[in-house]
C-alpha cells in the first residue's frame, strides 16, 4: 500500500513545511492536496493488480509523487519569479502525466462506464489544476481576467473540490456496481448517472462562469452546494449497509458537508456577497478546517469500502465488455 506510506510521509512534511515557511491558508490547503489527498486517492483509483497499460503508466507516475509534491511545496514557498515557476513547472509535468493516463484509460474503454469516466475526469481536472498552478507562480503574468492570486485559488479548486468529488463519485459508482453484482436490488442507475454528469460538468461550469461576472459565479457556487447536499443525503441513506467504522465516517462526512454549505452561505450573508460561497478554503481558519476534515474523512471512508474497479482490456470491449452500471 504505497499510497499510505507516501501520504504518511507527506503529512509530516506538510506540517514541517507550515512550521518553517510562512505560507498562507490557500497555499497550506493546496499543500494538503499535494502531500496527502492525491496519493491516497490515486492508490484507491488504480488498485492492484493493474488491468492495462494505462494503469501501469499511472501507477509508475503515482509511486514517484512525493518528490513532485516537494517541488510543488517549494514553488509555493518562493516569491513569484523564475525559481517559483521552475518548481511549479515540475509539479505541472506530474499532473499532466496523470491527465495523459486518464485520457489513455478513456481510449482503452472507448468512453464506456460512468463510474470510471468520473475517475478519469478527476485526472484531467488535476492536469488543469497543474496548469493553473504553474501560471500562478509566474511573475507579472495574469491569464485573461484572472490575477495570479485568482489563478492560485483556481489551482486549489481543481486540486481539491474538482479532483476529490470526481474520484469519490467514481468510487461510489464502483460500490454500487459491487452491490448489484452480489445480487442485491439493482441500484438507482438513472439517479447515479445524472449525479455523475453534474459532477463531471460542474468544474467546467465553475471555470467559465468566472468570465461572466459575480452573479454567474454565485449560481455555480449554489450548484456545488447542491451537489454536496445531494451526495451527503444519499450516503446517509445507504450508510446502514456499511461496516460500523465506515458508517461513522460517512455520517461525519455528511455532517461536515452540511457544515461547509451552511458556513459558506453564512459567510456570504455576513459580507453581503454570496460570491464567497465556494471559496471556503480561502477563509482562515474556519473554512480551512471544514475542508480539511471533510476531505480527510471522505477519503478515509471510501478507501475503507474496497470497491473493485472494472477490468476493461481492449479485447474484452470488442467482445461486448462488462455490463453498464
PyMOL commands that set and color helices and strands:
alter all, ss='L'
color gray80, all
select helices_A, chain A and resi 2-20+25-46+53-63+65-77+82-109+114-136+148-181+189-212+214-241+244-270+274-276+280-282+286-304+314-318
alter helices_A, ss='H'
color red, helices_A
deselect
rebuild
show_as cartoon
